[in-house]
C-alpha cells in the first residue's frame, strides 16, 4: 500500500453519537491523513466546533482549521438540536470563538485550491454538502472522491428501522448531494457499520490512556443511556486508508422523498444503466478494529 498522504476534508455532526469523536481521533492519528480541515453541521454547529477543537487540542493538533456550518436542515424538522456531549467541554481546553456558518465557504475555497486531489469525508446530515454542491456546481467534479457514512442499502437492521440517521435528518439535502455525482462516491451504510460494535467495558479499556481519553470522557456521556458503541463513522474513515476492510458493489443510490412515511429511505440499484455510486456490502470487523486501534496506539 502507498505511503503517500491523502488530503481530507471532514464534515461531522460530532456531539451526538460518540462515533464521530472516535472518527476524528482516528484521522488525527492516521499518518497518511493530511487533515485539511473539519466542518460541523446540524443543531448548535458552533458548540460542535468547540467539541472538535477539544479533541484536536487533546491530540496536540491546534493547527487543524475548524469551521462551523449550517444548523438547520434544508426542509423538515430539526432532529438533533442538542449536542449533549458538550457537557465535557469545561474539562478540556478548547476555543470558543468560532464565527457562524463559515463551513461552506471554507470547503469551496479549499477544494478549488487543490482540484482533483481532495477526499471529502462526511459523517453527518448532508446539509453543508448540498449547499456546497448547489452553490458551486463545479465542486463535485473538482473532488477526487466523496466518502460518506450514510444510508442502508441491502439489509435493514431491525434496531435502526427503515431509514438511516444521517439521511433522515435532512433527506432533501441527501438527495441533492447524491444527484451531484462526484467522480467517485463511496457510501458506507448500516449494512456494514452495524457489524462493528464494541461493548462498554471494552471501549473503556481501550480509551483509558493517552490523548484518546478525551473521547473516553465523551463516551461516558453516551454510556449514560447506552452500553454499546457502533463504529459507523470510523469505518467510513478507515476504508479510505485500508479499503480491503470492506467489499463493494457499484450502482445507483436514490433517496425517497415522495412518501412521507418512507422519506429518507435509500434505494440502491446495482442493475442501473448508470452506476455513479459504490456501496460497501461486507466488512471484516476484526480487521477493522485491529487497524483502528493500531492506528490510535501507534500515534
N, C-alpha and C positions, 0 to 999 in steps of 0.2 A: 504494500500500500504506500502511496506517495506521502512524503513528509511535508508537502507544501501546505502553507496556510490557506484557510478558506475564509474569506471575508463574509461576515454575517451581520445582518440587522435583525434584532429580536423584538417582536411585538407581543406583549404579555398583559394579562389581567391579574397579575400577582396580588395576593391578599385574600383570596377565597380558598379554593382548593390548594393544598400545600404543594402540589406537584410543580407549580410554576417556580417556586423558590428552589426546589431540587433541580429544576431545569437550568435556572440561572447559575446556580453553583457549578453545575457541570460545564457550562460554557466558559465560566471564569477559570476553570481548572484545565480545560481541554487545550493541550499545547498547540494543536493545529487550528484553533479558533482565533481568528482575528475579529474580535468583537467591536464592530464599528459604532454600535450604539444600541440603546434599549428604549423602546417607546411603550407607553402604558395606555390602556383602553378600558372603557366602561366605568361604572359608578365611582366617583371620587378619584379620578386619574392622578391628581396631584399627590394624594396620600399614597397611591400605588407607586408613584415615582419615588417617594420617600422610602418605601419599603425596598425598592430596587437599590437605592443608594445605600441603605443599611447593609444589605448583603454585599454589595460591591466594596464598601469600606471594610467590612469584616475580612474580606479576602485581599485587602490591600490594593484595590483596583479603583482608586479615585478618578482615574483618567477617563473612564468609560463615559461617553456622553449619554445623558438620560433626558428624555423629553416626555412631558405629559400630553396625552392625546384627548380623544373625544369621549365625553362622559355619558352620552345618551345614545340609544340605538337610533338608526335612521327612521324606523317605524316600529310601532308596537311598544309594549310595556318594558320598563326597566326591571330586569330580573335579578340584578346583583348590585344594588346600590352601595352596600356597606362592605368594604374590605376589612373583615373582622380581625385579621392578623395585625392590624395597626396597633393593637394593644401591646405589642412587643417594642414599639418604637422608643419609648422612654428609656429602655435598657441598652440601646445600641446607637452609636454615633450615626448621624445622617443629616443631610441637607434638608432644609425646609422650603427654600426659596425657588420653587420651580414655577416658571411662567405657565399660564394655562394654554392648552391647545396649540402647542408648537410641534407636535409629533409629525403631522402630515407634511409640513414644510421641510422638516429635517429629513424625513425619509426621501422626499422628492429630490432635494439637493444632493444628498449622499449618493443615491442611485445614479443620478445624472453625472456625478463626478467620476464614476467608475463604471461606465457602461459595459455590460456583458460579464461582469466579474462577481456580482454580489448574490449571495443566497439570502432570501428573505424567509425567516422562520417565524411563523405566527402560531400562538398557542391560546388565543382568546377569541372573543367575538370579533368579527371581521369589519367592524365599523371604520377604523382608521384606514384599512386596506381598500375598502370600497370607495371611500372618499379620495384616496390617493389615485386609484386607477381611473376614477371618473373625472377628477380634475386635470389629470395629465395622462391621456390615453396611450401615450408612447411608453410610459413607465414599465408596463408588463413586458414589453419587448426588450427593455434595457436590463432586465434582471437576467442573471444566469439561471436562477432556479427559485421556485417558491415551494417551501415545505410547510405544511400546516398540520396541526393536530386538530382534527375536526371530522365529524360525521361518523356514520356506521353504515356499512355497505353490503355485507353478506349475511352475517349473523346479527341477531337482535338480542343482546344480553338483557334478560328479563328485569334485572335490577335497575337498568338505565332507561327502560321504556323504549318508545319508538324513535325518539329524536335524541341527538347529542347536544350537550350544553352549549358549546361554542357556536353551533349553528343556530339553535333555537333562541339564543339571546339576541340575535339580530339576523333573522333569516333573509331579509331583503338585502342586507349587506353581503351575506354569503353568496347569494345568487349573483349579485353584481360582480363580486370578485372572481368567482369561478367562471363567469362568462368572458372575463378579460383574457384568459388563456395565455399566460407567460410561456416562454419557450419550453419550460419543463415544470410541471406541477405534480407534487407528490403529497397525497393525503394519508395520514396515519390516523386511523379511526378506532372506534371502540372494539372492532373485530379483533384487534391485536393488543391494544393497550390494556384491556381488562384482564389479560393473561399475565401482566407484570405487576403483581401485588405483593405487598410485604406487611407482615403483622407489626403491631405497635412496638412490642418489646424488641424485635429485631431492628426496627428503624432506630429506636433509641440507642441501641448498642452501636449502631453504625455512625451516629452523628454526635457522639459524646466527646470527641476530641478534635482540636484544630478549628480552623475558621468556619467549618460547616456547623458548628454549634449554633450559629445564628439561625440556620434553617431548623435545627432541632428545637430552638426556642419557639419559632413559628409553628412547628409541628405540634407542640404541646397545646396550642390553641385549637388546632384541628382535632386533637385527641380528646378534647372535652366532650365531643359528641360522636366520635368515630374511633374504630380500633384498627383500621386498615389504611395504608397509603397505596393508591394505584398510580403507577408512574407513567401516566398518559404523556405528559409533555416531555419528560426526559427521554422517552423512547423516540419521539419525533426528532429531538436534537441528536441523539446517538447515531441514528441511521445515516445522518449526513457524513459522519466520520467512519462508521463501520456498517456499510449497507447490508452486509451479509447477515446481520441480526434478523432481518425480515425477508420474506418472499413477497413478490409483487405481481400486479396484473394491470395492464393498460385498459382504458375505456373512457367512458363519458360520465361525469358527475353532474347531476342536476338537482336543484333544491325545490321542494314542493312549496308553492306559495298560494295555490288556489283554494285548497281545503283548509278551513280554519282549524279543524281537529288535527290535521297532519302537517300543518305548516312547520317547515324546518326539517322535514324528513329528507334524507339524502338518497336519491336514486342513482344506482350505478349500472351502466350498460356496457358490458365488455364486448358486445357484438356491434356496437355503433360503427357507422361508416367512418366517422372521425373519432380519434382516441386522443384527446388533448390532455387527459389526466391519467395518473397512475395511483393505485391504492396499494396499501400493504395488506396481504392476505394471510400471512402466517408469521410467527415470531418464535424465536428461541429465548425464552425468559432467562434461563440460566446464563446464556452467553451475554444477554443484555446486562444483567445485574453484575456479572464479573467485570464487563467493560466499564460500566458506570462507576463502580466503587474503586476499581483500579485507577481510573482517571482521577477521582477525588483524592485518593490516598497518596498518589504519586506527585501531586502538585506541590 
